[in-house]
Amino acid sequence: MTVNDCYDKMGANYQNVLGRFGSESMVKRFALKFLQDDSFDQLKDALVKQDAETAFRAAHTLKGLCMNLGFDSLYEVSSALTENLRGRQLNGWESLFEKVEQRYLIVREALEELQASE
């Protein structure tokens, strides 16, 4: 799998991120580091524990990572969840988190496939 194929699979614009990072190897290097990030797990755990402050911070971190890495579809849904949690209130987050989780799994699967093809 190429890096471009990976970005296509996750619903992201590879050319956009390539323009910012300058080379395919840099895009790949930083994209694969996403697999080590625990923001999603922190978000999920905080929501289960009803910890609005930690949930907001984790969602905000996830959103920022996705923006920087060009993971457009995950960025969009994590941004919506971040805005929902901005007031540190846990109201109406469930359907937003479900979308984040669905997109996160797609991104993770694509990245794992890219990693396995090394």
MMTF fields as JSON, N, C-alpha, C and O atoms, coordinates in Angstrom:
{
  "mmtfVersion": "1.0.0",
  "mmtfProducer": "UNKNOWN",
  "numBonds": 471,
  "numAtoms": 472,
  "numGroups": 118,
  "numChains": 1,
  "numModels": 1,
  "chainsPerModel": [1],
  "groupsPerChain": [118],
  "chainIdList": ["A"],
  "bondAtomList": [4, 2, 8, 6, 12, 10, 16, 14, 20, 18, 24, 22, 28, 26, 32, 30, 36, 34, 40, 38, 44, 42, 48, 46, 52, 50, 56, 54, 60, 58, 64, 62, 68, 66, 72, 70, 76, 74, 80, 78, 84, 82, 88, 86, 92, 90, 96, 94, 100, 98, 104, 102, 108, 106, 112, 110, 116, 114, 120, 118, 124, 122, 128, 126, 132, 130, 136, 134, 140, 138, 144, 142, 148, 146, 152, 150, 156, 154, 160, 158, 164, 162, 168, 166, 172, 170, 176, 174, 180, 178, 184, 182, 188, 186, 192, 190, 196, 194, 200, 198, 204, 202, 208, 206, 212, 210, 216, 214, 220, 218, 224, 222, 228, 226, 232, 230, 236, 234, 240, 238, 244, 242, 248, 246, 252, 250, 256, 254, 260, 258, 264, 262, 268, 266, 272, 270, 276, 274, 280, 278, 284, 282, 288, 286, 292, 290, 296, 294, 300, 298, 304, 302, 308, 306, 312, 310, 316, 314, 320, 318, 324, 322, 328, 326, 332, 330, 336, 334, 340, 338, 344, 342, 348, 346, 352, 350, 356, 354, 360, 358, 364, 362, 368, 366, 372, 370, 376, 374, 380, 378, 384, 382, 388, 386, 392, 390, 396, 394, 400, 398, 404, 402, 408, 406, 412, 410, 416, 414, 420, 418, 424, 422, 428, 426, 432, 430, 436, 434, 440, 438, 444, 442, 448, 446, 452, 450, 456, 454, 460, 458, 464, 462, 468, 466],
  "bondOrderList": [1, 1, 1, 1, 1, 1, 1, 1, 1, 1, 1, 1, 1, 1, 1, 1, 1, 1, 1, 1, 1, 1, 1, 1, 1, 1, 1, 1, 1, 1, 1, 1, 1, 1, 1, 1, 1, 1, 1, 1, 1, 1, 1, 1, 1, 1, 1, 1, 1, 1, 1, 1, 1, 1, 1, 1, 1, 1, 1, 1, 1, 1, 1, 1, 1, 1, 1, 1, 1, 1, 1, 1, 1, 1, 1, 1, 1, 1, 1, 1, 1, 1, 1, 1, 1, 1, 1, 1, 1, 1, 1, 1, 1, 1, 1, 1, 1, 1, 1, 1, 1, 1, 1, 1, 1, 1, 1, 1, 1, 1, 1, 1, 1, 1, 1, 1, 1],
  "groupList": [{"groupName": "MET", "atomNameList": ["N", "CA", "C", "O"], "elementList": ["N", "C", "C", "O"], "formalChargeList": [0, 0, 0, 0], "bondAtomList": [1, 0, 2, 1, 3, 2], "bondOrderList": [1, 1, 2], "singleLetterCode": "M", "chemCompType": "L-PEPTIDE LINKING"}, {"groupName": "THR", "atomNameList": ["N", "CA", "C", "O"], "elementList": ["N", "C", "C", "O"], "formalChargeList": [0, 0, 0, 0], "bondAtomList": [1, 0, 2, 1, 3, 2], "bondOrderList": [1, 1, 2], "singleLetterCode": "T", "chemCompType": "L-PEPTIDE LINKING"}, {"groupName": "VAL", "atomNameList": ["N", "CA", "C", "O"], "elementList": ["N", "C", "C", "O"], "formalChargeList": [0, 0, 0, 0], "bondAtomList": [1, 0, 2, 1, 3, 2], "bondOrderList": [1, 1, 2], "singleLetterCode": "V", "chemCompType": "L-PEPTIDE LINKING"}, {"groupName": "ASN", "atomNameList": ["N", "CA", "C", "O"], "elementList": ["N", "C", "C", "O"], "formalChargeList": [0, 0, 0, 0], "bondAtomList": [1, 0, 2, 1, 3, 2], "bondOrderList": [1, 1, 2], "singleLetterCode": "N", "chemCompType": "L-PEPTIDE LINKING"}, {"groupName": "ASP", "atomNameList": ["N", "CA", "C", "O"], "elementList": ["N", "C", "C", "O"], "formalChargeList": [0, 0, 0, 0], "bondAtomList": [1, 0, 2, 1, 3, 2], "bondOrderList": [1, 1, 2], "singleLetterCode": "D", "chemCompType": "L-PEPTIDE LINKING"}, {"groupName": "CYS", "atomNameList": ["N", "CA", "C", "O"], "elementList": ["N", "C", "C", "O"], "formalChargeList": [0, 0, 0, 0], "bondAtomList": [1, 0, 2, 1, 3, 2], "bondOrderList": [1, 1, 2], "singleLetterCode": "C", "chemCompType": "L-PEPTIDE LINKING"}, {"groupName": "TYR", "atomNameList": ["N", "CA", "C", "O"], "elementList": ["N", "C", "C", "O"], "formalChargeList": [0, 0, 0, 0], "bondAtomList": [1, 0, 2, 1, 3, 2], "bondOrderList": [1, 1, 2], "singleLetterCode": "Y", "chemCompType": "L-PEPTIDE LINKING"}, {"groupName": "LYS", "atomNameList": ["N", "CA", "C", "O"], "elementList": ["N", "C", "C", "O"], "formalChargeList": [0, 0, 0, 0], "bondAtomList": [1, 0, 2, 1, 3, 2], "bondOrderList": [1, 1, 2], "singleLetterCode": "K", "chemCompType": "L-PEPTIDE LINKING"}, {"groupName": "GLY", "atomNameList": ["N", "CA", "C", "O"], "elementList": ["N", "C", "C", "O"], "formalChargeList": [0, 0, 0, 0], "bondAtomList": [1, 0, 2, 1, 3, 2], "bondOrderList": [1, 1, 2], "singleLetterCode": "G", "chemCompType": "PEPTIDE LINKING"}, {"groupName": "ALA", "atomNameList": ["N", "CA", "C", "O"], "elementList": ["N", "C", "C", "O"], "formalChargeList": [0, 0, 0, 0], "bondAtomList": [1, 0, 2, 1, 3, 2], "bondOrderList": [1, 1, 2], "singleLetterCode": "A", "chemCompType": "L-PEPTIDE LINKING"}, {"groupName": "GLN", "atomNameList": ["N", "CA", "C", "O"], "elementList": ["N", "C", "C", "O"], "formalChargeList": [0, 0, 0, 0], "bondAtomList": [1, 0, 2, 1, 3, 2], "bondOrderList": [1, 1, 2], "singleLetterCode": "Q", "chemCompType": "L-PEPTIDE LINKING"}, {"groupName": "LEU", "atomNameList": ["N", "CA", "C", "O"], "elementList": ["N", "C", "C", "O"], "formalChargeList": [0, 0, 0, 0], "bondAtomList": [1, 0, 2, 1, 3, 2], "bondOrderList": [1, 1, 2], "singleLetterCode": "L", "chemCompType": "L-PEPTIDE LINKING"}, {"groupName": "ARG", "atomNameList": ["N", "CA", "C", "O"], "elementList": ["N", "C", "C", "O"], "formalChargeList": [0, 0, 0, 0], "bondAtomList": [1, 0, 2, 1, 3, 2], "bondOrderList": [1, 1, 2], "singleLetterCode": "R", "chemCompType": "L-PEPTIDE LINKING"}, {"groupName": "PHE", "atomNameList": ["N", "CA", "C", "O"], "elementList": ["N", "C", "C", "O"], "formalChargeList": [0, 0, 0, 0], "bondAtomList": [1, 0, 2, 1, 3, 2], "bondOrderList": [1, 1, 2], "singleLetterCode": "F", "chemCompType": "L-PEPTIDE LINKING"}, {"groupName": "SER", "atomNameList": ["N", "CA", "C", "O"], "elementList": ["N", "C", "C", "O"], "formalChargeList": [0, 0, 0, 0], "bondAtomList": [1, 0, 2, 1, 3, 2], "bondOrderList": [1, 1, 2], "singleLetterCode": "S", "chemCompType": "L-PEPTIDE LINKING"}, {"groupName": "GLU", "atomNameList": ["N", "CA", "C", "O"], "elementList": ["N", "C", "C", "O"], "formalChargeList": [0, 0, 0, 0], "bondAtomList": [1, 0, 2, 1, 3, 2], "bondOrderList": [1, 1, 2], "singleLetterCode": "E", "chemCompType": "L-PEPTIDE LINKING"}, {"groupName": "HIS", "atomNameList": ["N", "CA", "C", "O"], "elementList": ["N", "C", "C", "O"], "formalChargeList": [0, 0, 0, 0], "bondAtomList": [1, 0, 2, 1, 3, 2], "bondOrderList": [1, 1, 2], "singleLetterCode": "H", "chemCompType": "L-PEPTIDE LINKING"}, {"groupName": "TRP", "atomNameList": ["N", "CA", "C", "O"], "elementList": ["N", "C", "C", "O"], "formalChargeList": [0, 0, 0, 0], "bondAtomList": [1, 0, 2, 1, 3, 2], "bondOrderList": [1, 1, 2], "singleLetterCode": "W", "chemCompType": "L-PEPTIDE LINKING"}, {"groupName": "ILE", "atomNameList": ["N", "CA", "C", "O"], "elementList": ["N", "C", "C", "O"], "formalChargeList": [0, 0, 0, 0], "bondAtomList": [1, 0, 2, 1, 3, 2], "bondOrderList": [1, 1, 2], "singleLetterCode": "I", "chemCompType": "L-PEPTIDE LINKING"}],
  "groupTypeList": [0, 1, 2, 3, 4, 5, 6, 4, 7, 0, 8, 9, 3, 6, 10, 3, 2, 11, 8, 12, 13, 8, 14, 15, 14, 0, 2, 7, 12, 13, 9, 11, 7, 13, 11, 10, 4, 4, 14, 13, 4, 10, 11, 7, 4, 9, 11, 2, 7, 10, 4, 9, 15, 1, 9, 13, 12, 9, 9, 16, 1, 11, 7, 8, 11, 5, 0, 3, 11, 8, 13, 4, 14, 11, 6, 15, 2, 14, 14, 9, 11, 1, 15, 3, 11, 12, 8, 12, 10, 11, 3, 8, 17, 15, 14, 11, 13, 15, 7, 2, 15, 10, 12, 6, 11, 18, 2, 12, 15, 9, 11, 15, 15, 11, 10, 9, 14, 15],
  "groupIdList": [1, 2, 3, 4, 5, 6, 7, 8, 9, 10, 11, 12, 13, 14, 15, 16, 17, 18, 19, 20, 21, 22, 23, 24, 25, 26, 27, 28, 29, 30, 31, 32, 33, 34, 35, 36, 37, 38, 39, 40, 41, 42, 43, 44, 45, 46, 47, 48, 49, 50, 51, 52, 53, 54, 55, 56, 57, 58, 59, 60, 61, 62, 63, 64, 65, 66, 67, 68, 69, 70, 71, 72, 73, 74, 75, 76, 77, 78, 79, 80, 81, 82, 83, 84, 85, 86, 87, 88, 89, 90, 91, 92, 93, 94, 95, 96, 97, 98, 99, 100, 101, 102, 103, 104, 105, 106, 107, 108, 109, 110, 111, 112, 113, 114, 115, 116, 117, 118],
  "secStructList": [7, 7, 2, 2, 2, 2, 2, 2, 2, 2, 6, 7, 7, 2, 2, 2, 2, 2, 2, 2, 2, 7, 1, 2, 2, 2, 2, 2, 2, 2, 2, 2, 2, 4, 4, 4, 7, 7, 2, 2, 2, 2, 2, 2, 2, 2, 2, 2, 6, 6, 7, 2, 2, 2, 2, 2, 2, 2, 2, 2, 2, 2, 2, 2, 2, 2, 2, 2, 2, 6, 7, 2, 2, 2, 2, 2, 2, 2, 2, 2, 2, 2, 2, 2, 2, 6, 6, 1, 7, 7, 1, 1, 7, 2, 2, 2, 2, 2, 2, 2, 2, 2, 2, 2, 2, 2, 2, 2, 2, 2, 2, 2, 2, 2, 2, 2, 6, 7],
  "xCoordList": [0.842, 0.0, 0.893, 1.863, 0.555, 1.295, 0.695, -0.404, 1.405, 0.892, -0.347, -1.312, -0.318, -1.477, -2.688, -3.793, -2.487, -3.571, -4.123, -5.335, -3.236, -3.636, -4.538, -5.582, -4.124, -4.92, -6.261, -7.277, -6.272, -7.547, -8.471, -9.662, -7.922, -8.734, -9.347, -10.461, -8.622, -9.143, -9.961, -10.455, -10.11, -10.905, -10.172, -10.745, -8.896, -8.071, -7.424, -7.331, -6.983, -6.372, -4.856, -4.221, -4.291, -2.854, -2.059, -1.038, -2.499, -1.758, -1.642, -0.614, -2.673, -2.653, -1.576, -0.768, -1.57, -0.593, 0.816, 1.785, 0.941, 2.245, 2.842, 4.045, 2.004, 2.467, 3.009, 3.943, 2.434, 2.889, 4.128, 5.015, 4.203, 5.322, 6.521, 7.649, 6.277, 7.376, 7.807, 8.341, 7.594, 7.985, 7.104, 6.557, 6.989, 6.189, 6.752, 5.995, 8.065, 8.664, 8.323, 8.126, 8.252, 7.883, 6.411, 6.059, 5.568, 4.144, 3.981, 3.278, 4.629, 4.515, 5.046, 4.42, 6.189, 6.805, 5.871, 5.654, 5.324, 4.467, 3.084, 2.498, 2.563, 1.254, 1.313, 0.398, 2.378, 2.487, 2.675, 2.331, 3.21, 3.335, 1.957, 1.826, 0.948, -0.416, -0.848, -1.63, -0.336, -0.695, -0.248, -0.804, 0.726, 1.238, 0.519, 0.675, -0.262, -0.95, -2.116, -2.836, -2.299, -3.369, -4.532, -5.333, -4.636, -5.719, -7.103, -7.996, -7.276, -8.583, -8.921, -10.048, -7.964, -8.211, -8.512, -9.372, -7.803, -8.075, -9.478, -10.189, -9.865, -11.206, -12.277, -13.216, -12.123, -13.105, -13.202, -14.298, -12.062, -12.014, -12.658, -13.42, -12.357, -12.917, -14.431, -15.134, -14.939, -16.388, -17.06, -18.124, -16.446, -16.99, -17.019, -17.974, -15.973, -15.863, -16.622, -16.649, -17.236, -17.967, -17.061, -17.483, -15.825, -14.832, -14.784, -14.03, -15.59, -15.746, -14.461, -14.168, -13.698, -12.463, -11.45, -10.891, -11.223, -10.278, -10.794, -10.015, -12.097, -12.686, -12.466, -12.11, -12.679, -12.452, -10.996, -10.717, -10.077, -8.651, -8.248, -7.51, -8.729, -8.386, -8.99, -8.331, -10.238, -10.876, -10.14, -9.943, -9.737, -9.018, -7.652, -7.242, -6.967, -5.681, -5.864, -5.109, -6.859, -7.147, -7.452, -6.947, -8.27, -8.615, -7.357, -7.186, -6.485, -5.26, -4.339, -3.772, -4.191, -3.365, -3.92, -3.176, -5.219, -5.857, -5.713, -5.51, -5.818, -5.652, -4.222, -4.018, -3.242, -1.836, -1.452, -0.653, -2.015, -1.678, -2.549, -2.307, -3.549, -4.414, -5.42, -5.881, -5.774, -6.793, -8.168, -8.835, -8.574, -9.709, -11.017, -11.691, -11.373, -12.673, -12.701, -13.727, -11.599, -11.542, -11.446, -11.997, -10.766, -10.687, -12.089, -12.425, -12.889, -14.226, -15.086, -15.718, -15.113, -15.975, -15.377, -16.115, -14.056, -13.439, -13.561, -13.631, -13.587, -13.807, -15.214, -15.401, -16.194, -17.577, -17.713, -18.4, -17.061, -17.112, -16.398, -16.878, -15.266, -14.531, -15.41, -15.455, -16.101, -16.977, -18.12, -18.526, -18.637, -19.695, -19.204, -19.954, -17.954, -17.391, -16.742, -16.33, -16.645, -15.931, -16.441, -15.647, -17.718, -18.295, -18.128, -18.646, -17.4, -17.134, -18.426, -18.522, -19.415, -20.673, -20.817, -20.482, -21.31, -21.462, -22.915, -23.652, -23.305, -24.66, -24.59, -23.958, -25.232, -25.335, -24.055, -23.916, -23.138, -21.858, -21.917, -21.064, -22.907, -22.922, -22.881, -22.058, -23.747, -23.766, -22.511, -22.022, -21.99, -20.753, -19.578, -18.749, -19.514, -18.426, -18.515, -17.491, -19.719, -19.9, -19.284, -18.635, -19.487, -18.904, -17.382, -16.677, -16.88, -15.432, -14.857, -13.853, -15.489, -14.994, -14.991, -14.029, -16.047, -16.107, -14.977, -14.301, -14.774, -13.724, -12.335, -11.422, -12.185, -10.904, -10.508, -9.354, -11.45, -11.155, -10.756, -9.896, -11.365, -11.007, -9.58, -8.788, -9.265, -7.912, -6.892, -5.855, -7.189, -6.255, -6.021, -4.882, -7.075, -6.953, -6.088, -5.238, -6.311, -5.521, -4.051, -3.173, -3.781, -2.397, -1.728, -0.551, -2.457, -1.898, -1.579, -0.585, -2.429, -2.182, -0.933, -0.126, -0.781, 0.404, 1.646, 2.662, 1.572, 2.694, 3.079, 4.263, 2.091, 2.357, 2.99, 3.648, 2.794, 3.331, 4.776, 5.345, 5.366, 6.744, 7.72, 8.925],
  "yCoordList": [-1.177, 0.0, 1.249, 1.332, 2.194, 3.454, 4.413, 4.183, 5.462, 6.478, 7.136, 7.417, 7.376, 7.949, 7.036, 7.504, 5.732, 4.76, 4.789, 4.721, 4.891, 4.944, 6.152, 6.035, 7.295, 8.508, 8.404, 8.865, 7.803, 7.585, 6.711, 6.995, 5.658, 4.72, 5.387, 5.052, 6.325, 6.979, 8.229, 8.881, 8.57, 9.738, 11.043, 12.002, 11.075, 12.248, 12.712, 11.951, 13.964, 14.556, 14.46, 15.283, 13.472, 13.231, 14.38, 14.777, 14.916, 15.982, 17.218, 17.896, 17.503, 18.641, 18.461, 19.36, 17.313, 17.075, 16.923, 17.327, 16.358, 16.236, 17.622, 17.827, 18.556, 19.921, 20.568, 21.366, 20.232, 20.8, 20.099, 20.75, 18.776, 18.013, 17.928, 17.718, 18.091, 18.149, 16.853, 16.872, 15.726, 14.455, 13.325, 13.394, 12.285, 11.127, 10.464, 9.998, 10.419, 9.765, 10.517, 9.891, 11.837, 12.614, 12.389, 12.228, 12.381, 12.128, 10.766, 10.628, 9.771, 8.41, 8.323, 7.717, 8.927, 8.881, 9.438, 8.807, 10.621, 11.247, 10.604, 10.511, 10.165, 9.496, 8.224, 7.948, 7.454, 6.206, 6.447, 5.585, 7.595, 7.934, 8.063, 7.914, 8.339, 8.45, 7.16, 7.193, 6.031, 4.739, 4.654, 3.862, 5.437, 5.429, 6.425, 6.384, 7.313, 8.341, 7.732, 6.881, 8.175, 7.606, 8.568, 8.355, 9.614, 10.594, 9.957, 10.263, 9.07, 8.435, 7.594, 7.643, 6.83, 6.004, 6.869, 6.528, 7.983, 8.912, 9.487, 9.62, 9.824, 10.364, 9.357, 9.682, 8.154, 7.103, 6.842, 6.732, 6.746, 6.502, 7.654, 7.423, 8.881, 10.05, 10.11, 10.479, 9.756, 9.767, 8.699, 8.937, 7.533, 6.467, 6.929, 6.657, 7.622, 8.098, 9.408, 9.922, 9.937, 11.201, 12.359, 13.245, 12.344, 13.378, 14.344, 14.139, 15.388, 16.312, 17.062, 17.284, 17.451, 18.202, 17.356, 17.814, 16.142, 15.257, 14.889, 14.795, 14.679, 14.357, 15.501, 15.274, 16.737, 17.883, 17.951, 18.112, 17.832, 17.92, 16.83, 17.091, 15.617, 14.502, 14.716, 14.473, 15.169, 15.43, 16.55, 16.48, 17.576, 18.704, 18.252, 18.676, 17.408, 16.877, 16.027, 16.163, 15.157, 14.312, 15.175, 14.919, 16.184, 17.104, 17.751, 17.807, 18.235, 18.894, 17.963, 18.342, 16.753, 15.765, 15.494, 15.438, 15.331, 15.035, 16.205, 16.007, 17.415, 18.584, 18.621, 18.812, 18.439, 18.498, 17.388, 17.602, 16.21, 15.06, 14.957, 14.109, 15.811, 15.799, 14.673, 14.266, 14.156, 13.105, 13.783, 13.858, 14.267, 15.167, 14.641, 15.351, 13.42, 12.912, 12.734, 12.989, 12.304, 12.183, 13.56, 13.78, 14.473, 15.846, 16.457, 17.062, 16.305, 16.921, 16.44, 17.249, 15.146, 14.634, 14.895, 15.125, 14.863, 15.16, 16.639, 17.011, 17.476, 18.903, 19.151, 19.943, 18.484, 18.633, 18.168, 18.808, 17.061, 16.572, 17.534, 17.782, 18.076, 19.034, 20.238, 20.697, 20.745, 21.913, 21.559, 22.381, 20.351, 19.91, 19.864, 20.174, 19.48, 19.341, 20.624, 20.678, 21.636, 22.863, 23.475, 24.005, 23.413, 23.956, 23.044, 23.322, 21.95, 20.957, 20.362, 20.024, 20.248, 19.597, 18.341, 18.347, 17.277, 16.017, 15.847, 15.028, 16.634, 16.573, 16.343, 17.113, 15.294, 15.049, 14.603, 14.756, 14.066, 13.644, 12.261, 11.919, 11.472, 10.063, 9.844, 9.068, 10.507, 10.29, 10.865, 10.327, 11.949, 12.525, 11.581, 11.367, 11.025, 10.09, 8.856, 8.334, 8.391, 7.22, 7.488, 6.611, 8.697, 9.057, 9.129, 8.683, 9.691, 9.758, 8.348, 8.062, 7.478, 6.116, 5.401, 4.707, 5.562, 4.925, 5.409, 4.605, 6.718, 7.283, 6.913, 6.635, 6.911, 6.557, 5.133, 4.884, 4.217, 2.828, 2.703, 1.89, 3.489, 3.478, 3.993, 3.406, 5.099, 5.671, 4.685, 4.442, 4.129, 3.189, 1.974, 1.539, 1.436, 0.275, 0.607, -0.189, 1.772, 2.181, 2.335, 1.903, 2.945, 3.132, 1.8, 1.605, 0.897, -0.424, -1.183, -1.905, -1.011, -1.654, -1.04, -1.758, 0.286, 0.941, 0.447, 0.159, 0.348, -0.108, -1.548, -1.876, -2.386, -3.79, -3.943, -4.946, -2.968, -3.07, -2.572, -2.547, -2.182, -1.686, -2.795, -2.557],
  "zCoordList": [0.0, 0.0, 0.0, 0.754, -0.839, -0.85, 0.178, 0.682, 0.478, 1.403, 0.799, 1.509, -0.497, -1.175, -1.045, -0.77, -1.24, -1.088, 0.338, 0.544, 1.305, 2.706, 2.963, 3.604, 2.462, 2.642, 1.93, 2.45, 0.745, 0.038, 0.87, 0.994, 1.432, 2.214, 3.442, 3.844, 4.032, 5.239, 4.931, 5.851, 3.67, 3.304, 3.543, 4.059, 3.164, 3.4, 2.091, 1.128, 2.072, 0.897, 1.006, 1.664, 0.371, 0.434, -0.164, 0.398, -1.278, -1.946, -1.053, -1.057, -0.307, 0.608, 1.678, 1.91, 2.316, 3.379, 2.81, 3.453, 1.636, 0.985, 0.734, 0.899, 0.34, 0.117, 1.377, 1.314, 2.513, 3.789, 4.321, 4.873, 4.162, 4.718, 3.775, 4.22, 2.48, 1.528, 0.885, -0.224, 1.541, 0.932, 1.461, 2.562, 0.639, 1.028, 2.281, 3.132, 2.396, 3.568, 4.857, 5.898, 4.801, 6.002, 6.352, 7.521, 5.338, 5.579, 6.235, 7.236, 5.672, 6.198, 7.624, 8.493, 7.852, 9.184, 10.257, 11.292, 10.0, 11.004, 11.071, 12.149, 9.939, 9.948, 10.784, 11.561, 10.631, 11.395, 12.893, 13.702, 13.266, 14.69, 15.352, 16.566, 14.549, 15.057, 15.754, 16.703, 15.279, 15.881, 17.336, 18.097, 17.738, 19.111, 20.013, 21.234, 19.421, 20.209, 20.971, 20.447, 22.218, 23.047, 23.275, 24.185, 22.473, 22.65, 22.545, 23.336, 21.565, 21.405, 22.628, 23.123, 23.114, 24.307, 25.527, 26.339, 25.652, 26.758, 26.645, 27.642, 25.432, 25.193, 25.591, 26.317, 25.114, 25.397, 26.904, 27.455, 27.55, 28.991, 29.763, 30.703, 29.372, 30.064, 29.905, 30.846, 28.741, 28.543, 29.402, 29.974, 29.493, 30.345, 31.807, 32.534, 32.219, 33.606, 33.85, 34.968, 32.79, 32.876, 33.301, 34.046, 32.826, 33.12, 31.937, 30.986, 32.009, 30.884, 30.558, 29.383, 31.552, 31.31, 30.531, 29.535, 30.981, 30.292, 28.91, 27.962, 28.789, 27.483, 26.503, 25.347, 26.968, 26.091, 25.649, 24.461, 26.583, 26.242, 25.253, 24.302, 25.477, 24.581, 23.188, 22.178, 23.141, 21.841, 21.11, 19.897, 21.847, 21.259, 20.717, 19.637, 21.453, 20.997, 19.744, 18.781, 19.758, 18.596, 17.374, 16.281, 17.568, 16.477, 15.903, 14.686, 16.77, 16.322, 15.559, 14.534, 16.053, 15.344, 13.95, 12.971, 13.879, 12.591, 11.624, 10.426, 12.145, 11.295, 10.748, 9.549, 11.623, 11.207, 10.243, 9.332, 10.439, 9.602, 8.348, 7.489, 8.247, 7.074, 7.064, 5.998, 8.239, 8.335, 8.335, 9.367, 7.177, 7.042, 7.629, 8.376, 7.301, 7.762, 9.277, 9.908, 9.863, 11.323, 11.961, 13.039, 11.321, 11.826, 11.933, 12.951, 10.907, 10.898, 12.061, 12.741, 12.293, 13.365, 14.744, 15.701, 14.857, 16.155, 16.484, 17.655, 15.47, 15.684, 16.215, 17.139, 15.639, 16.111, 17.561, 18.357, 17.904, 19.283, 20.224, 21.33, 19.805, 20.618, 20.931, 22.073, 19.932, 20.156, 21.099, 21.92, 20.986, 21.888, 23.333, 24.258, 23.521, 24.872, 25.385, 26.544, 24.563, 24.932, 26.239, 27.016, 26.488, 27.72, 28.917, 29.998, 28.72, 29.778, 30.344, 31.524, 29.451, 29.797, 28.942, 27.758, 29.544, 28.811, 28.38, 28.928, 27.391, 26.845, 25.345, 24.622, 24.885, 23.456, 22.771, 21.558, 23.516, 22.941, 22.303, 21.485, 22.668, 22.283, 20.773, 20.287, 20.035, 18.578, 17.934, 16.94, 18.489, 17.961, 18.206, 17.322, 19.398, 19.692, 18.806, 18.363, 18.548, 17.679, 16.3, 15.729, 15.768, 14.469, 14.562, 13.656, 15.658, 15.862, 15.901, 15.249, 16.66, 16.786, 15.433, 15.105, 14.654, 13.338, 12.44, 11.799, 12.393, 11.555, 12.081, 11.302, 13.403, 14.01, 13.606, 13.259, 13.65, 13.297, 11.825, 11.487, 10.961, 9.544, 9.359, 8.621, 10.038, 9.948, 10.492, 9.874, 11.636, 12.27, 11.367, 11.196, 10.799, 9.917, 8.691, 8.289, 8.112, 6.945, 7.315, 6.568, 8.458, 8.898, 9.227, 8.921, 9.839, 10.143, 8.856, 8.78, 7.85, 6.567, 5.908, 5.317, 6.012, 5.494, 6.214, 5.581, 7.516, 8.318, 7.957, 7.872, 7.75, 7.424, 6.04, 5.764, 5.191, 3.82, 3.721, 2.63, 4.836, 4.807, 4.463, 4.394]
}
